[in-house]
Amino acid sequence: MDNHSLEISDVSRQIGDKVILSDISFSFGKKQIYTVLGPSGSGKSSLLRILNRLDNYTSGVIKYHNEKIKENWKEIEFKGLKSP
């Protein structure tokens, strides 16, 4: 994760038998702007909710500044910011 501040690897979210996201992987570079595009119901909002720590993910790895974040990451502090 040389120039990446956020790396997502094989992240999935499942509620009961319903798969919301399946094996999503990508990384965000520093000082870059990104867009999330897709049809209705494709999981865009679910992905953003996970990245904003509003929802947990079922499996996969998220790294923030090369530090692995646990699956239940609502309690994690980021650079002095606490989750609500």
LINGI-V822595 format. One record per residue. PHI is phi in whole degrees, -180 to 180 (NA if undefined). OMEGA is omega in whole degrees, -180 to 180 (NA if undefined). D_CENTER is the distance of its C-alpha to the mean C-alpha in whole Angstrom. Layout:
phi = <PHI/PHI>
omega = <OMEGA/OMEGA>
d_center = <D_CENTER/D_CENTER>
//
This chain:
phi = <NA/-60/-112/-111/-94/-142/-129/-115/-130/54/-78/-132/-138/-135/-120/62/-91/-89/-87/-91/-133/-134/52/-84/-139/-174/-139/-105/-84/-72/56/-120/-113/-125/-126/-108/-120/167/-70/-56/84/-86/105/-59/-66/-63/-63/-65/-65/-66/-67/-94/64/-88/-129/-91/-108/-83/-153/109/-133/-122/-117/-118/49/68/-106/-69/-100/-72/-59/-99/-107/-69/-93/-74/-99/-113/45/90/-96/-106/-71/-67>
omega = <-174/-178/-178/177/179/-180/-180/-178/174/-179/178/174/-179/176/-174/178/-176/178/-179/175/-179/173/178/179/173/177/177/175/179/176/178/176/-177/176/176/-178/176/-180/177/178/-177/176/-180/-179/178/178/180/177/177/-178/177/177/176/177/174/175/-174/-180/-180/-177/172/177/177/-174/176/176/-180/180/-179/-180/177/-169/179/-178/-176/174/180/174/177/179/178/178/-179/NA>
d_center = <15/18/17/14/12/8/8/6/9/10/7/9/10/14/16/20/21/18/16/13/11/12/11/9/9/10/10/11/14/16/18/17/16/14/14/13/16/17/19/19/17/15/12/11/11/9/6/7/8/5/4/8/8/10/9/9/8/11/11/9/8/6/9/10/13/14/13/12/10/11/10/11/10/12/15/13/15/14/17/19/17/17/15/17>
//
